[in-house]
C-alpha cells in the first residue's frame, strides 16, 4: 500500500511539473504572439508613413508594398539614375531625402538597399559589369540617406544584386526597364523575439 502511495505521489509530482512547463510555454507563446502582432502594426504604420512621405513620386516609378513583415520601396531607374550612371538625379535625390526623414524617425528599422540591373552588358568606362553598377548605385543611395538626415549608418546595408534577381524574365525592353531599380527593404529589429526564444 505504501508503494502505491509513493508511486502516486511521484506521478502527481510529474504531472504538476509537466503542467507548470505547459503553462510556462503557453505564456511564452502568448508573449511571442503579442510581439508579432505589435511588429505587424509597426510595419503597417511604417508603410503608411513612407507612403505619405513619397506621395508626390508615385507616378515616377515608385512602388511601396508590405510583405513578409517588411516594407519594400522600389524605385525605378528613371526616378534615380540616367542609364549606366551611379549619380542620383535631383528628382531621385528629393525622393530619397523624404525617405531619410522617415528613417530618421524610425530608429528600430534596419535598411537594406539593393541595386538591381538588367542583363544588358556594360560597355567601356570605369564600371566593370552590371554587378559593379548595382553595388555602386546602392552605395550612392546610402550616401544620400546619411547625408540628408540623422540616419545611423550602422542600420544601412548597401548590396548589389546585378541582373540576378529580375522582376521580369522576358527579354524585352519593357522587362529590362522594370529590372533596373533600387529596392529599399525596411525590416523591424527582432531583438525582443530573439530574447524570448533564448
Phi and psi in degrees as GROMACS dihedral restraints (atoms count N, CA, C in turn):
[ dihedral_restraints ]
;  ai    aj    ak    al  type     phi  dphi    fc
    3     4     5     6     1   -63.9    20    10
    4     5     6     7     1   -38.5    20    10
    6     7     8     9     1   -62.0    20    10
    7     8     9    10     1   -41.8    20    10
    9    10    11    12     1   -63.7    20    10
   10    11    12    13     1   -40.8    20    10
   12    13    14    15     1   -64.6    20    10
   13    14    15    16     1   -42.8    20    10
   15    16    17    18     1   -63.1    20    10
   16    17    18    19     1   -44.1    20    10
   18    19    20    21     1   -63.0    20    10
   19    20    21    22     1   -40.6    20    10
   21    22    23    24     1   -65.3    20    10
   22    23    24    25     1   -40.5    20    10
   24    25    26    27     1   -64.8    20    10
   25    26    27    28     1   -39.8    20    10
   27    28    29    30     1   -64.1    20    10
   28    29    30    31     1   -44.7    20    10
   30    31    32    33     1   -64.0    20    10
   31    32    33    34     1   -41.8    20    10
   33    34    35    36     1   -62.8    20    10
   34    35    36    37     1   -40.8    20    10
   36    37    38    39     1   -62.7    20    10
   37    38    39    40     1   -44.0    20    10
   39    40    41    42     1   -62.3    20    10
   40    41    42    43     1   -42.6    20    10
   42    43    44    45     1   -62.8    20    10
   43    44    45    46     1   -42.1    20    10
   45    46    47    48     1   -63.8    20    10
   46    47    48    49     1   -41.3    20    10
   48    49    50    51     1   -63.8    20    10
   49    50    51    52     1   -43.2    20    10
   51    52    53    54     1   -64.8    20    10
   52    53    54    55     1   -41.2    20    10
   54    55    56    57     1   -62.2    20    10
   55    56    57    58     1   -42.6    20    10
   57    58    59    60     1   -61.7    20    10
   58    59    60    61     1   -43.3    20    10
   60    61    62    63     1   -63.6    20    10
   61    62    63    64     1   -41.2    20    10
   63    64    65    66     1   -63.8    20    10
   64    65    66    67     1   -43.0    20    10
   66    67    68    69     1   -62.1    20    10
   67    68    69    70     1   -41.3    20    10
   69    70    71    72     1   -62.0    20    10
   70    71    72    73     1   -45.2    20    10
   72    73    74    75     1   -65.0    20    10
   73    74    75    76     1   -41.2    20    10
   75    76    77    78     1   -61.6    20    10
   76    77    78    79     1   -39.9    20    10
   78    79    80    81     1   -64.2    20    10
   79    80    81    82     1   -41.3    20    10
   81    82    83    84     1   -64.4    20    10
   82    83    84    85     1   -42.8    20    10
   84    85    86    87     1   -63.1    20    10
   85    86    87    88     1   -42.6    20    10
   87    88    89    90     1   -63.1    20    10
   88    89    90    91     1   -40.4    20    10
   90    91    92    93     1   -66.0    20    10
   91    92    93    94     1   -42.5    20    10
   93    94    95    96     1   -61.5    20    10
   94    95    96    97     1   -42.0    20    10
   96    97    98    99     1   -63.0    20    10
   97    98    99   100     1   -40.9    20    10
   99   100   101   102     1   -61.6    20    10
  100   101   102   103     1   -43.7    20    10
  102   103   104   105     1   -66.4    20    10
  103   104   105   106     1   -42.0    20    10
  105   106   107   108     1   -63.4    20    10
  106   107   108   109     1   -41.5    20    10
  108   109   110   111     1   -62.7    20    10
  109   110   111   112     1   -41.3    20    10
  111   112   113   114     1   -63.2    20    10
  112   113   114   115     1   -42.1    20    10
  114   115   116   117     1   -62.0    20    10
  115   116   117   118     1   -42.7    20    10
  117   118   119   120     1   -60.8    20    10
  118   119   120   121     1   -41.1    20    10
  120   121   122   123     1   -70.6    20    10
  121   122   123   124     1   -33.2    20    10
  123   124   125   126     1   -64.7    20    10
  124   125   126   127     1   -43.3    20    10
  126   127   128   129     1   -64.6    20    10
  127   128   129   130     1   -42.3    20    10
  129   130   131   132     1   -63.6    20    10
  130   131   132   133     1   -44.1    20    10
  132   133   134   135     1   -63.2    20    10
  133   134   135   136     1   -39.4    20    10
  135   136   137   138     1   -62.2    20    10
  136   137   138   139     1   -46.0    20    10
  138   139   140   141     1   -59.1    20    10
  139   140   141   142     1   -44.3    20    10
  141   142   143   144     1   -61.3    20    10
  142   143   144   145     1   -42.5    20    10
  144   145   146   147     1   -65.3    20    10
  145   146   147   148     1   -42.1    20    10
  147   148   149   150     1   -65.4    20    10
  148   149   150   151     1   -42.1    20    10
  150   151   152   153     1   -60.3    20    10
  151   152   153   154     1   -44.6    20    10
  153   154   155   156     1   -63.3    20    10
  154   155   156   157     1   -44.4    20    10
  156   157   158   159     1   -64.0    20    10
  157   158   159   160     1   -32.7    20    10
  159   160   161   162     1  -106.2    20    10
  160   161   162   163     1    17.3    20    10
  162   163   164   165     1   -52.8    20    10
  163   164   165   166     1   -40.8    20    10
  165   166   167   168     1   -72.4    20    10
  166   167   168   169     1    -5.2    20    10
  168   169   170   171     1  -110.2    20    10
  169   170   171   172     1     3.1    20    10
  171   172   173   174     1   -60.0    20    10
  172   173   174   175     1   -32.0    20    10
  174   175   176   177     1   -90.4    20    10
  175   176   177   178     1    10.0    20    10
  177   178   179   180     1  -114.1    20    10
  178   179   180   181     1    28.0    20    10
  180   181   182   183     1    88.1    20    10
  181   182   183   184     1    37.7    20    10
  183   184   185   186     1  -124.9    20    10
  184   185   186   187     1   132.1    20    10
  186   187   188   189     1  -131.9    20    10
  187   188   189   190     1   148.0    20    10
  189   190   191   192     1  -131.5    20    10
  190   191   192   193     1   127.8    20    10
  192   193   194   195     1  -143.8    20    10
  193   194   195   196     1   155.6    20    10
  195   196   197   198     1  -110.0    20    10
  196   197   198   199     1   124.5    20    10
  198   199   200   201     1  -156.9    20    10
  199   200   201   202     1   147.7    20    10
  201   202   203   204     1    52.9    20    10
  202   203   204   205     1    37.3    20    10
  204   205   206   207     1    74.1    20    10
  205   206   207   208     1    17.6    20    10
  207   208   209   210     1  -134.1    20    10
  208   209   210   211     1   163.9    20    10
  210   211   212   213     1  -111.8    20    10
  211   212   213   214     1   127.6    20    10
  213   214   215   216     1  -108.9    20    10
  214   215   216   217     1   119.8    20    10
  216   217   218   219     1  -109.4    20    10
  217   218   219   220     1   113.3    20    10
  219   220   221   222     1  -108.6    20    10
  220   221   222   223     1   123.3    20    10
  222   223   224   225     1  -117.5    20    10
  223   224   225   226     1   116.6    20    10
  225   226   227   228     1   -68.1    20    10
  226   227   228   229     1   156.8    20    10
  228   229   230   231     1   -52.6    20    10
  229   230   231   232     1   -40.8    20    10
  231   232   233   234     1   -61.9    20    10
  232   233   234   235     1   -23.5    20    10
  234   235   236   237     1   -81.2    20    10
  235   236   237   238     1   -29.9    20    10
  237   238   239   240     1  -108.7    20    10
  238   239   240   241     1   -43.5    20    10
  240   241   242   243     1  -133.2    20    10
  241   242   243   244     1   151.5    20    10
  243   244   245   246     1   -76.6    20    10
  244   245   246   247     1   158.1    20    10
  246   247   248   249     1   -55.1    20    10
  247   248   249   250     1   126.9    20    10
  249   250   251   252     1    75.8    20    10
  250   251   252   253     1     2.5    20    10
  252   253   254   255     1   -98.0    20    10
  253   254   255   256     1   156.2    20    10
  255   256   257   258     1  -111.9    20    10
  256   257   258   259     1     3.1    20    10
  258   259   260   261     1   -91.7    20    10
  259   260   261   262     1   123.6    20    10
  261   262   263   264     1   -74.1    20    10
  262   263   264   265     1   131.1    20    10
  264   265   266   267     1   -66.1    20    10
  265   266   267   268     1   157.5    20    10
  267   268   269   270     1   -56.1    20    10
  268   269   270   271     1   -41.0    20    10
  270   271   272   273     1   -65.1    20    10
  271   272   273   274     1   -42.1    20    10
  273   274   275   276     1   -65.3    20    10
  274   275   276   277     1   -38.5    20    10
  276   277   278   279     1   -63.4    20    10
  277   278   279   280     1   -38.7    20    10
  279   280   281   282     1   -63.4    20    10
  280   281   282   283     1   -42.6    20    10
  282   283   284   285     1   -62.1    20    10
  283   284   285   286     1   -42.6    20    10
  285   286   287   288     1   -67.2    20    10
  286   287   288   289     1   -34.4    20    10
  288   289   290   291     1   -62.6    20    10
  289   290   291   292     1   -42.0    20    10
  291   292   293   294     1   -63.8    20    10
  292   293   294   295     1   -41.1    20    10
  294   295   296   297     1   -64.6    20    10
  295   296   297   298     1   -40.0    20    10
  297   298   299   300     1   -60.4    20    10
  298   299   300   301     1   -36.1    20    10
  300   301   302   303     1   -62.2    20    10
  301   302   303   304     1   -42.2    20    10
  303   304   305   306     1   -65.6    20    10
  304   305   306   307     1   -43.3    20    10
  306   307   308   309     1   -64.3    20    10
  307   308   309   310     1   -35.8    20    10
  309   310   311   312     1   -62.4    20    10
  310   311   312   313     1   -36.6    20    10
  312   313   314   315     1   -80.2    20    10
  313   314   315   316     1   -18.7    20    10
  315   316   317   318     1  -114.4    20    10
  316   317   318   319     1    81.6    20    10
  318   319   320   321     1   -76.5    20    10
  319   320   321   322     1   -12.3    20    10
  321   322   323   324     1   -95.4    20    10
  322   323   324   325     1    28.9    20    10
  324   325   326   327     1  -119.9    20    10
  325   326   327   328     1   128.1    20    10
  327   328   329   330     1   -89.9    20    10
  328   329   330   331     1   146.6    20    10
  330   331   332   333     1  -127.0    20    10
  331   332   333   334     1   119.9    20    10
  333   334   335   336     1  -106.5    20    10
  334   335   336   337     1   123.5    20    10
  336   337   338   339     1  -108.9    20    10
  337   338   339   340     1   111.7    20    10
  339   340   341   342     1  -107.3    20    10
  340   341   342   343     1   127.1    20    10
  342   343   344   345     1   -91.6    20    10
  343   344   345   346     1   136.8    20    10
  345   346   347   348     1  -129.7    20    10
  346   347   348   349     1   145.3    20    10
  348   349   350   351     1  -128.9    20    10
  349   350   351   352     1   178.0    20    10
  351   352   353   354     1   -90.4    20    10
  352   353   354   355     1  -170.1    20    10
  354   355   356   357     1  -103.3    20    10
  355   356   357   358     1    14.4    20    10
  357   358   359   360     1   -82.9    20    10
  358   359   360   361     1   123.0    20    10
  360   361   362   363     1   -61.7    20    10
  361   362   363   364     1   145.6    20    10
  363   364   365   366     1   -77.0    20    10
  364   365   366   367     1   138.1    20    10
  366   367   368   369     1  -119.3    20    10
  367   368   369   370     1   120.4    20    10
  369   370   371   372     1    69.0    20    10
  370   371   372   373     1   175.7    20    10
  372   373   374   375     1    84.0    20    10
  373   374   375   376     1  -176.0    20    10
  375   376   377   378     1   -78.1    20    10
  376   377   378   379     1   -19.9    20    10
  378   379   380   381     1   -83.8    20    10
  379   380   381   382     1   124.7    20    10
  381   382   383   384     1   -73.4    20    10
  382   383   384   385     1   -45.3    20    10
  384   385   386   387     1  -162.1    20    10
  385   386   387   388     1  -177.1    20    10
  387   388   389   390     1   -64.2    20    10
  388   389   390   391     1   -33.1    20    10
  390   391   392   393     1   -63.8    20    10
  391   392   393   394     1   -45.6    20    10
  393   394   395   396     1   -58.4    20    10
  394   395   396   397     1   -46.8    20    10
  396   397   398   399     1   -59.5    20    10
  397   398   399   400     1   -43.5    20    10
  399   400   401   402     1   -65.2    20    10
  400   401   402   403     1   -39.5    20    10
  402   403   404   405     1   -67.8    20    10
  403   404   405   406     1   -45.3    20    10
  405   406   407   408     1   -63.7    20    10
  406   407   408   409     1   -37.4    20    10
  408   409   410   411     1   -66.4    20    10
  409   410   411   412     1   -43.1    20    10
  411   412   413   414     1   -60.9    20    10
  412   413   414   415     1   -41.1    20    10
  414   415   416   417     1   -65.7    20    10
  415   416   417   418     1   -38.2    20    10
  417   418   419   420     1   -60.2    20    10
  418   419   420   421     1   -40.6    20    10
  420   421   422   423     1   -65.8    20    10
  421   422   423   424     1   -43.0    20    10
  423   424   425   426     1   -58.8    20    10
  424   425   426   427     1   -43.3    20    10
  426   427   428   429     1   -61.5    20    10
  427   428   429   430     1   -39.6    20    10
  429   430   431   432     1   -68.0    20    10
  430   431   432   433     1   -41.6    20    10
  432   433   434   435     1   -62.0    20    10
  433   434   435   436     1   -39.1    20    10
  435   436   437   438     1   -81.9    20    10
  436   437   438   439     1   -27.0    20    10
  438   439   440   441     1   -75.2    20    10
  439   440   441   442     1   -33.4    20    10
  441   442   443   444     1  -102.2    20    10
  442   443   444   445     1     0.6    20    10
  444   445   446   447     1  -157.8    20    10
  445   446   447   448     1   168.7    20    10
  447   448   449   450     1   -88.3    20    10
  448   449   450   451     1    63.7    20    10
  450   451   452   453     1   -97.5    20    10
  451   452   453   454     1   121.2    20    10
  453   454   455   456     1   -65.1    20    10
  454   455   456   457     1   121.1    20    10
  456   457   458   459     1   -58.8    20    10
  457   458   459   460     1   -23.0    20    10
  459   460   461   462     1   -65.1    20    10
  460   461   462   463     1   -21.5    20    10
  462   463   464   465     1   -83.0    20    10
  463   464   465   466     1   -11.8    20    10
  465   466   467   468     1  -104.9    20    10
  466   467   468   469     1   135.0    20    10
  468   469   470   471     1  -130.4    20    10
  469   470   471   472     1   108.7    20    10
  471   472   473   474     1   -82.8    20    10
  472   473   474   475     1   141.7    20    10
  474   475   476   477     1  -146.9    20    10
  475   476   477   478     1   149.4    20    10
  477   478   479   480     1  -113.5    20    10
  478   479   480   481     1   127.1    20    10
  480   481   482   483     1  -103.5    20    10
  481   482   483   484     1    -7.1    20    10
  483   484   485   486     1    56.9    20    10
  484   485   486   487     1  -136.9    20    10
  486   487   488   489     1   -94.7    20    10
  487   488   489   490     1     6.4    20    10
  489   490   491   492     1   -91.8    20    10
  490   491   492   493     1     5.0    20    10
  492   493   494   495     1  -139.3    20    10
  493   494   495   496     1    64.3    20    10
  495   496   497   498     1   -75.1    20    10
  496   497   498   499     1   151.4    20    10
  498   499   500   501     1   -78.9    20    10
  499   500   501   502     1   -42.0    20    10
  501   502   503   504     1  -118.6    20    10
  502   503   504   505     1   133.9    20    10
  504   505   506   507     1   -99.1    20    10
  505   506   507   508     1    -8.8    20    10
  507   508   509   510     1   -64.2    20    10
  508   509   510   511     1   146.9    20    10
  510   511   512   513     1   -94.0    20    10
  511   512   513   514     1    62.4    20    10
  513   514   515   516     1  -124.3    20    10
  514   515   516   517     1   162.9    20    10
  516   517   518   519     1   -61.0    20    10
  517   518   519   520     1   -39.7    20    10
  519   520   521   522     1   -65.2    20    10
  520   521   522   523     1   -42.3    20    10
  522   523   524   525     1   -64.1    20    10
  523   524   525   526     1   -45.5    20    10
  525   526   527   528     1   -60.9    20    10
  526   527   528   529     1   -39.1    20    10
  528   529   530   531     1   -61.0    20    10
  529   530   531   532     1   -43.7    20    10
  531   532   533   534     1   -65.8    20    10
  532   533   534   535     1   -32.1    20    10
  534   535   536   537     1   -75.3    20    10
  535   536   537   538     1   -23.8    20    10
  537   538   539   540     1   -82.0    20    10
  538   539   540   541     1   101.9    20    10
  540   541   542   543     1  -159.7    20    10
  541   542   543   544     1   168.3    20    10
  543   544   545   546     1  -116.1    20    10
  544   545   546   547     1   132.3    20    10
  546   547   548   549     1  -113.3    20    10
  547   548   549   550     1   125.6    20    10
  549   550   551   552     1  -105.4    20    10
  550   551   552   553     1   115.2    20    10
  552   553   554   555     1  -108.8    20    10
  553   554   555   556     1   117.3    20    10
  555   556   557   558     1  -102.2    20    10
  556   557   558   559     1   121.6    20    10
  558   559   560   561     1  -125.8    20    10
  559   560   561   562     1   120.0    20    10
  561   562   563   564     1   -62.3    20    10
  562   563   564   565     1   143.8    20    10
  564   565   566   567     1   -67.7    20    10
  565   566   567   568     1   142.4    20    10
  567   568   569   570     1  -111.0    20    10
  568   569   570   571     1    26.8    20    10
  570   571   572   573     1   -55.3    20    10
  571   572   573   574     1   -43.8    20    10
  573   574   575   576     1   -59.3    20    10
  574   575   576   577     1   -42.7    20    10
  576   577   578   579     1   -65.0    20    10
  577   578   579   580     1   -44.8    20    10
  579   580   581   582     1   -65.0    20    10
  580   581   582   583     1   -34.7    20    10
  582   583   584   585     1   -64.8    20    10
  583   584   585   586     1   -39.5    20    10
  585   586   587   588     1   -67.9    20    10
  586   587   588   589     1   -37.6    20    10
  588   589   590   591     1   -71.6    20    10
  589   590   591   592     1   -20.2    20    10
